[in-house]
Amino acid sequence: MTKSQDNLVWQQAKQEKVIYEYLRNSVESKPPQEMIGEFRYLFLELRHNNTEVRQTLENIVLSKHKEYMFLQILNYCCHILINYWSQKAETYPYIWELLELFNPVNFRQTKRVRYHDRRRQKLFDLVQNFNQTEYYLKLIRIAKFVNTSSAIKLKEQSFIGDLLSHYPYLYSPVLLGKESIPGTSNLILNLQQKRQKKFELQLAQHMIYRSRLVQIARAKQLSNRAGKIIKRVDNPTFLGEADLKKTLKQYLNKIDETGTIYQHAKRFLIEIKFIKSYKEFKQSLYQYLILGIRQSTTNKYLLQQKLKQVIDDIYYQSDSQPCTNSLMLQTYQRLLRFFVVDTTRQNDHHQLIELIMNLGTTQTTALLLKIILISPHVKLDLEQRLGILFSSYESHTIEDGKWLVKLLENILIAFSLYFGDINLSIPKVI
């Protein structure tokens, strides 16, 4: 970076700070309605009683900064207000009111007006593009998120995007980005932890409830009204009882005569300690992943053949090299890219849909879980890819995206069982 460029960056940071500090101080002392008025005057009309703030924004607007830099500043300013208002339920509505300032309808009505003031015209031209950015889309998601309880009901005509609060593992990839300010990040991450723990508790209680019903049924005590003594605990998932039972059996019971998914993962981690070449590691990985796959003979053979080919092709030029932690990590990441969403091919996910069609949602999730259990570091990678998938389908109705909802539910259950605080010694619902 040249000296002139370095100076430009320093000047920009200094200018931004003037606006940020003013908004932080004002939002804590002024009513929300007044703040929205000030925000509108400043960013849409370049009018403000505070001369320093107004002139600072004028300098930014007329500077040589790229458009995206101005949009970053505007986004950060929105975050400052939203973060403060999201702390109290009574100020939630003002978040929507703030974002409504950038509604495309408002700009279409104003578009015919040409400002004689060059500064105002340039500001208008910059701001009207804000609602087309990923920044604005994330702000809309956050607004929906803070207004929504985690206890939501599944309605087929609702949109998949309305289900976000039900999936804590999607909060970070869908709502946060590099542009998020610490206050917003803390809000989201605190809610993520709180709602995840709440779901885990509800799932554990429901598992105990179902297990007790099974025990009573086996003891043939239902006729003596023993079943009515047990307090009912509702199913916290969007799966029916039969599907939930099938899912829990897949993740907790033995998948073959040699053990559970967890036991196979532990065994694999011990096994690869004695592996020398990368090729040998890939061969073991293939055998580990196909364990317990139940399918028709023809489809199973085709799936195994494709999976073997995919694994064989990963870094094939390194087959004769020693198997390093770095190579293994990159292999797991490449598999997730293949299985879930390939971001190098316009978020292609046809392989995922094909897997679900051939294996079913539960076994597809089990396959992904196997990878995460042997490499917890790539759990974040999987969450990011699921976040991309969720964002791609958020405007689809639940009826049109049933396959995705079912997958997200299975992931939620699997993560809760293996990366949460649920006691896996709870009697299984069989």
Summary of the structure (lengths in Angstrom):
residues: 430
radius of gyration: 26.5
end to end distance: 63.9
largest distance: 85.9
contacts: 1264
relative contact order: 0.09
helix: 73%
strand: 3%
